[in-house]
Amino acid sequence: MPNPMRRTIALTRKRGLMTRGLVAAILACVATAAAAKPPGAEAVMIRMIACDGEGVRMELYLPLSVDRHMRGGQSVIGYYALDLTDVNKGKPLEPVRVTLSTDEKTVTVDQYLRGLPPTRIPVAGGTVDFDQRFAKHAKCGPFQSQDPNFGN
């Protein structure tokens, strides 16, 4: 005859494993739902400057919230994209500090993670050097170039 105590212990262990499995499944669902949430409005970025170099393209993205409301002297964190697809190196995004000069004639891009000297870009556009390896003599369009008639 089987021992009732052994049977009770076996059922308790089985329930414990089932409970832990259920808790793990619920946590996985909650984590997936949280990760799938769309980003907030402050996370939406818009391209503000596009530049073309020798076989590379650079783009500068800023939060949509500062799209046309950036004031002279204001700094914001944006993203710099260096498109190296043609040389099979991809298109990395890196955070940068972007400052509009107080006279609103230049935009300074500070690639602070790389320790590179800040790049000053005329608001009307011009030729600049970003990265000495890939992004030299880049021709940049005007600041907020997603709208060719901006300011007219």
trRosetta pair geometry for C-beta under 8 A, 3 or more apart (Angstrom, degrees):
i j d omega theta_ij theta_ji phi_ij phi_ji
2 6 6.9 -111 175 63 90 117
2 7 6.2 75 138 -49 123 117
3 6 4.3 74 82 5 107 109
3 7 7.0 179 93 -10 58 84
4 7 5.5 -55 -151 37 39 115
4 8 6.4 42 152 -22 69 104
5 8 5.7 -52 -151 34 33 112
5 9 6.5 32 152 -18 65 105
6 9 5.7 -54 -149 37 33 111
6 10 6.3 34 153 -20 66 107
7 10 5.7 -54 -147 36 31 113
7 11 6.4 29 155 -17 64 106
8 11 5.9 -56 -148 38 29 109
8 12 6.3 32 154 -21 64 107
9 12 5.7 -55 -148 35 30 113
9 13 6.5 31 154 -18 64 105
10 13 5.9 -55 -151 36 30 110
10 14 6.3 30 152 -20 64 108
11 14 5.5 -54 -146 37 33 113
11 15 6.2 34 155 -19 66 105
12 15 5.8 -53 -147 36 30 111
12 16 6.4 34 152 -23 63 106
13 16 5.6 -54 -150 33 32 115
13 17 6.6 29 154 -16 65 103
14 17 5.9 -54 -152 36 31 109
14 18 6.4 30 151 -17 64 108
15 18 5.5 -55 -146 39 32 112
15 19 6.1 34 154 -22 67 106
16 19 5.7 -52 -145 35 28 111
16 20 6.4 26 156 -15 63 106
17 20 5.8 -55 -146 39 31 109
17 21 6.2 32 154 -20 65 108
18 21 5.6 -56 -147 38 30 113
18 22 6.2 32 154 -21 65 106
19 22 5.7 -53 -147 35 30 112
19 23 6.4 31 154 -18 64 105
20 23 5.7 -53 -146 37 31 111
20 24 6.3 33 154 -20 64 106
21 24 5.7 -54 -147 37 30 112
21 25 6.4 32 153 -20 64 105
22 25 5.7 -53 -148 35 31 112
22 26 6.4 30 154 -18 65 105
23 26 5.8 -55 -148 36 31 110
23 27 6.3 30 154 -17 65 107
24 27 5.8 -55 -146 39 30 111
24 28 6.3 33 154 -22 64 106
25 28 5.7 -53 -149 34 30 113
25 29 6.6 30 153 -18 63 104
26 29 5.8 -55 -152 35 32 111
26 30 6.4 30 153 -17 66 107
27 30 5.7 -54 -145 38 33 110
27 31 6.1 32 157 -18 67 108
28 31 5.8 -55 -144 38 28 110
28 32 6.2 29 156 -19 63 108
29 32 5.8 -56 -147 37 28 110
29 33 6.3 28 155 -18 64 107
30 33 5.8 -56 -148 37 30 110
30 34 6.3 28 154 -18 65 107
31 34 5.7 -55 -147 37 31 110
31 35 6.2 27 156 -17 65 109
32 35 5.8 -57 -144 39 30 108
32 36 6.1 25 157 -19 65 113
33 36 5.8 -61 -144 38 28 110
33 37 7.3 53 152 -47 59 86
34 37 6.0 -29 -165 -9 37 114
39 43 3.4 -90 162 80 129 144
39 44 6.8 163 96 -55 115 63
40 43 5.3 100 58 2 66 102
41 44 5.8 -38 -161 7 45 116
41 64 6.9 -92 176 67 78 122
41 65 6.9 95 133 -62 96 103
42 63 6.0 -14 -169 -152 59 135
42 65 5.9 -11 -116 -20 65 137
43 63 7.5 -63 -111 -123 11 97
44 63 6.9 84 73 -157 57 65
44 64 4.3 -10 100 -4 104 130
45 61 4.0 45 164 163 124 120
45 62 6.6 155 -150 77 81 18
45 63 6.1 -59 -101 -96 63 37
45 64 6.7 -143 -106 -36 12 77
45 78 7.1 120 -140 -152 114 82
45 79 6.2 -6 -144 24 160 117
46 61 6.5 158 73 -151 23 79
46 62 6.5 -31 59 64 76 69
46 63 7.8 29 16 144 83 15
46 64 5.1 93 -20 -93 112 73
46 67 5.6 26 48 -104 149 101
46 146 6.4 -80 170 -6 103 159
47 50 6.2 29 167 -58 127 96
47 59 5.3 -49 -134 -172 111 116
47 60 7.1 106 -156 72 63 47
47 61 5.5 -47 -92 -94 50 77
47 145 7.5 -56 127 66 97 86
47 146 5.4 124 77 -64 90 114
48 60 5.3 -57 62 98 92 95
48 61 6.7 140 5 -121 86 24
48 62 4.9 25 -24 8 137 110
48 67 7.8 -164 -90 -134 102 55
48 78 7.4 -58 18 -146 129 159
48 98 7.9 89 66 -172 149 164
48 143 6.0 -2 161 -165 97 69
48 144 5.4 -27 -151 -79 78 47
48 145 7.1 94 164 20 34 73
48 146 7.2 -58 -99 -10 32 103
49 58 7.9 -10 114 114 97 92
49 59 6.9 165 88 -155 60 46
49 60 4.1 21 48 36 100 116
49 107 7.0 -164 -50 76 144 154
49 121 6.3 55 -145 125 159 162
49 140 5.6 -1 -178 -165 112 114
49 141 6.6 177 -154 64 63 77
49 142 7.8 -125 -114 113 79 26
49 143 5.7 -32 -76 -110 101 54
49 144 7.9 -9 -63 -21 64 28
49 145 6.0 83 -120 6 39 115
50 57 7.1 -14 -170 -176 89 102
50 58 7.5 156 -160 87 42 56
50 59 5.2 -8 -107 -106 70 82
50 60 7.9 -139 -65 22 37 72
50 140 7.2 157 87 -147 36 65
50 141 5.3 18 60 23 82 118
50 145 5.5 -112 20 79 92 140
51 57 7.0 155 84 -163 55 54
51 58 4.2 -7 60 60 108 101
51 59 7.4 -166 23 -72 72 39
51 121 7.8 -110 -71 -120 130 137
51 128 7.2 -66 -130 50 148 102
51 130 7.5 139 86 -32 156 127
51 135 7.6 64 107 -160 131 109
51 138 4.1 47 159 157 124 119
51 139 6.3 164 -157 79 74 36
51 140 3.9 -32 -94 -90 100 77
51 141 7.2 -148 -79 7 51 67
52 56 7.8 157 -160 89 47 50
52 57 5.6 -21 -107 -109 63 76
52 58 7.9 -154 -69 24 21 73
52 138 6.5 164 78 -157 27 76
52 139 5.3 -16 59 56 84 92
53 56 4.4 -5 62 64 112 92
53 57 7.2 -163 23 -79 78 27
53 58 6.7 57 -16 -13 110 102
53 130 7.8 -96 -62 24 140 110
53 134 6.9 107 95 146 154 66
53 135 5.0 -140 -53 -137 160 53
53 136 6.6 104 -152 56 124 40
53 137 6.4 114 -140 79 83 65
53 138 4.0 -47 -73 -93 92 85
53 139 7.6 165 -80 13 43 64
54 136 7.2 -9 13 67 113 81
54 137 6.8 44 -27 71 102 109
55 86 5.2 -132 -177 90 90 144
55 87 6.6 77 143 -42 125 103
56 82 6.5 -8 -179 -174 125 82
56 83 6.1 157 -165 75 68 68
56 84 5.9 -13 -117 -92 106 62
56 86 7.2 -134 -81 38 52 115
56 87 7.7 -28 -77 1 94 116
56 134 5.1 84 -48 165 165 101
56 135 5.9 -96 96 -88 142 71
56 138 7.7 -62 87 -99 99 110
57 82 8.0 156 82 -159 47 39
57 83 4.2 -4 60 48 91 124
58 80 6.9 -17 -167 -172 99 90
58 81 6.8 154 -158 83 48 60
58 82 5.6 -11 -105 -105 81 64
58 83 7.3 -152 -74 14 31 81
58 130 5.9 140 -98 -19 162 160
58 135 5.6 60 -56 -132 132 131
58 138 5.7 5 19 -156 127 157
58 140 7.7 -46 75 -94 112 96
59 80 7.5 158 82 -158 49 45
59 81 4.4 -4 56 55 95 110
59 83 7.2 50 -2 -24 101 108
60 78 6.1 53 178 120 83 140
60 79 7.5 163 -156 86 46 48
60 80 5.7 -15 -105 -105 72 68
60 81 7.7 -155 -71 21 28 76
60 96 7.3 -71 -134 61 96 140
60 98 6.7 114 -179 -95 126 137
60 107 7.9 142 112 133 167 141
60 109 6.3 -109 -109 -101 135 134
61 78 5.4 180 90 180 53 102
61 79 4.4 -6 58 58 108 93
61 80 7.8 -159 23 -70 76 25
61 81 6.8 53 -11 -16 109 108
61 93 7.8 -22 30 -142 130 116
62 66 5.4 -78 150 73 123 113
62 67 7.2 165 91 -86 109 45
62 70 7.5 -23 161 -61 162 134
62 76 5.9 69 -149 96 107 134
62 78 4.1 -53 -93 -102 61 128
62 98 6.2 -86 -91 53 112 155
63 66 5.4 75 71 13 88 95
63 67 8.0 -99 108 -43 53 68
63 76 6.5 -116 21 172 104 136
63 78 7.0 -130 -15 -100 65 78
64 67 5.3 0 -164 -47 50 112
65 69 7.4 -58 151 48 56 128
66 69 5.5 -114 -145 66 47 86
66 70 4.8 59 173 -67 105 88
66 74 7.6 -169 -144 129 131 139
66 76 5.4 -116 -9 -56 168 167
67 144 7.5 95 179 -122 66 108
68 144 6.9 73 -95 -126 76 146
68 150 7.6 -150 -109 -148 112 119
70 74 5.4 -154 -165 73 75 132
70 76 7.0 -97 -113 -5 111 130
70 100 5.1 124 143 -16 117 146
71 74 4.6 94 60 -23 76 125
71 100 6.9 170 98 73 28 132
72 100 5.6 -105 -112 118 40 102
72 101 6.3 -23 -151 106 89 44
72 102 4.4 82 155 -150 112 33
72 103 6.4 134 -142 9 138 11
72 104 4.4 -84 -82 -54 106 87
73 99 7.5 -23 -165 -171 23 98
73 100 7.0 -34 13 83 24 77
73 101 7.4 15 -65 173 49 26
73 102 4.4 37 -59 -90 96 80
74 99 7.1 -178 94 -143 38 63
74 100 5.7 14 53 39 81 103
75 97 5.6 5 -175 180 115 99
75 98 6.7 157 -153 81 62 42
75 99 4.3 -24 -95 -91 86 88
76 97 7.6 164 83 -154 28 57
76 98 5.6 -21 63 62 77 95
77 95 5.7 -3 -175 -169 107 108
77 96 7.2 155 -154 78 60 36
77 97 6.0 -38 -98 -99 64 60
77 98 7.5 138 -119 15 14 83
78 95 7.4 151 84 -151 29 60
78 96 5.8 -27 69 65 77 87
78 97 8.0 122 23 -122 74 15
78 98 4.8 12 13 -7 122 130
79 93 4.7 -1 -176 -173 125 106
79 94 6.8 144 -153 69 72 29
79 95 6.0 -49 -97 -97 66 46
79 96 6.8 120 -131 17 16 88
80 93 7.2 149 72 -156 42 55
80 94 5.4 -24 58 63 93 85
80 95 7.8 65 13 160 83 6
80 96 4.4 59 -23 -20 112 136
80 109 6.4 100 -86 -175 128 129
80 111 6.3 -58 30 -96 159 98
80 130 7.8 165 -173 -157 137 138
81 91 5.8 15 -173 175 104 98
81 92 7.3 178 -141 90 58 41
81 93 5.2 -24 -91 -99 81 74
82 91 7.1 -175 83 -148 43 56
82 92 6.1 -1 51 58 90 85
82 94 7.8 6 1 10 102 108
82 130 7.5 -169 -97 112 114 148
82 131 6.8 14 -113 4 150 142
82 134 6.4 87 -179 96 128 139
82 135 6.3 -93 -128 -57 114 128
83 86 7.9 64 133 -1 88 86
83 91 4.5 -5 -112 -111 67 103
84 87 5.1 -53 180 52 89 101
84 88 7.7 -44 134 59 89 23
84 89 3.7 -25 115 69 130 107
84 90 6.2 19 66 60 92 41
84 91 6.8 176 29 -83 63 49
84 92 7.7 8 18 8 111 87
84 134 6.3 -52 -94 -149 111 153
85 88 7.4 31 -174 -83 37 27
85 89 7.6 -114 -74 54 21 56
85 90 6.5 34 -86 -125 64 16
85 91 6.0 -10 -49 -49 96 96
87 134 7.9 -131 27 -124 150 117
94 111 6.6 45 107 -144 133 94
94 113 5.8 -129 -176 47 119 137
94 114 7.3 40 157 -31 162 107
95 112 7.9 -39 105 50 88 98
95 113 6.6 95 62 -26 83 127
96 109 5.3 5 161 -170 143 86
96 110 6.0 154 -172 71 83 51
96 111 5.4 -39 -111 -92 105 54
96 112 7.0 143 -135 9 52 81
97 109 7.8 146 76 -159 49 40
97 110 4.2 -15 60 58 97 114
97 112 5.8 46 0 -21 110 124
98 107 6.3 -8 -169 -178 96 103
98 108 7.2 158 -154 80 45 54
98 109 5.7 -9 -104 -104 78 66
98 110 7.6 -158 -70 21 33 77
99 107 7.2 158 79 -160 44 54
99 108 4.6 -9 58 55 97 103
99 110 7.3 38 -2 -11 105 111
100 104 5.9 11 165 -116 110 65
100 106 7.9 159 -155 90 48 44
100 107 5.7 -26 -100 -105 62 75
100 123 7.7 53 -142 -88 94 115
100 143 7.9 102 -109 -168 103 163
101 104 6.3 -150 75 -57 76 18
101 105 5.8 -41 66 47 132 68
101 106 4.6 52 -13 55 132 82
101 107 7.4 -116 -10 -73 82 29
101 108 7.0 95 -59 -19 84 101
103 106 7.9 41 68 15 95 80
104 123 6.4 24 157 -53 66 159
105 122 6.7 -35 160 -145 75 74
105 123 5.6 -123 -162 7 28 114
106 120 4.9 -1 180 -173 134 99
106 121 6.5 144 -161 71 76 39
106 122 5.7 -51 -102 -103 75 41
106 123 6.3 -117 -81 -30 21 80
107 120 7.4 149 75 -156 41 51
107 121 4.8 -23 62 63 93 97
107 122 7.9 23 17 113 78 5
107 123 6.1 110 -25 -85 94 68
107 143 5.3 135 -32 -93 139 131
108 118 4.9 15 -177 167 104 129
108 119 7.0 154 -156 78 54 43
108 120 5.2 -23 -98 -98 77 70
108 121 7.7 174 -84 18 27 72
109 118 6.5 160 76 -162 42 75
109 119 4.6 -14 57 60 98 98
109 121 6.6 35 -9 -7 108 114
109 130 7.4 -25 87 -121 135 98
110 118 4.4 -32 -92 -103 75 100
110 119 8.0 -170 -72 23 34 66
111 114 4.5 -8 136 37 112 113
111 115 7.8 -47 105 28 85 21
111 116 4.5 18 67 44 118 113
111 118 7.7 167 15 -106 65 48
111 119 7.5 41 -12 -3 101 105
111 130 7.5 88 -30 -174 138 91
111 131 7.8 18 6 -75 172 91
112 115 7.4 37 -168 -73 36 40
114 131 7.8 -45 147 -107 165 104
116 119 7.7 4 123 -36 117 94
116 130 7.6 45 139 169 156 61
116 131 6.6 -77 -109 -103 159 67
119 128 5.5 94 -175 161 109 132
119 129 7.0 -146 -120 85 109 50
119 130 5.2 -24 -74 -108 158 62
120 128 7.1 -162 76 -124 49 129
121 125 7.6 -17 173 -124 98 32
121 126 6.6 174 -161 50 63 94
121 128 5.3 -75 -96 -31 78 157
121 140 5.2 -42 -150 82 123 166
121 143 7.2 133 110 -67 114 96
122 125 6.2 -30 84 58 97 17
122 126 4.2 68 27 -5 118 128
122 140 7.8 154 50 78 73 118
123 142 6.6 27 151 -158 56 81
123 143 4.5 -53 -148 11 68 126
124 142 5.4 -36 -157 -109 31 97
124 143 7.9 -28 -42 10 20 85
125 139 7.7 33 173 173 104 70
125 140 5.2 -158 -146 104 72 72
125 141 4.9 -49 -106 -172 130 22
125 142 4.5 -69 -37 -64 102 53
125 143 7.7 -156 -58 -17 64 57
125 145 7.4 77 -78 -81 115 125
126 139 7.7 -111 144 -144 22 57
126 140 6.1 -1 55 53 46 96
127 137 5.8 -11 -174 -158 113 59
127 138 6.8 157 -152 76 60 38
127 139 5.4 -28 -95 -95 78 63
127 140 7.3 168 -92 12 25 78
128 138 5.7 -32 66 62 71 92
128 140 5.9 4 17 -8 111 125
129 132 6.8 34 172 -87 119 61
129 135 6.9 126 -166 112 50 76
129 136 4.9 1 -126 -129 96 63
129 137 6.6 10 -83 -39 80 41
129 138 7.1 137 -101 12 29 89
130 134 7.9 -34 79 81 105 79
130 135 3.6 -23 55 111 108 137
130 136 7.7 -127 39 -70 62 35
130 138 6.0 13 -7 6 103 143
131 134 5.1 13 87 46 121 82
131 135 4.2 75 36 30 83 105
131 136 7.7 -93 81 -45 51 65
132 136 6.3 45 -138 -68 41 108
135 138 5.3 -12 -177 -45 82 131
141 145 3.9 77 111 -115 124 154
142 145 5.0 139 66 -82 66 89
142 150 7.3 -167 110 62 129 113
144 147 6.2 -23 150 40 94 96
144 150 4.8 -113 116 119 119 173
144 151 7.9 118 76 -25 132 105
145 148 7.1 26 -165 -87 65 58
145 150 7.8 -120 -97 20 24 130
147 150 4.0 96 91 -52 109 99
149 152 4.8 -86 -170 44 75 121
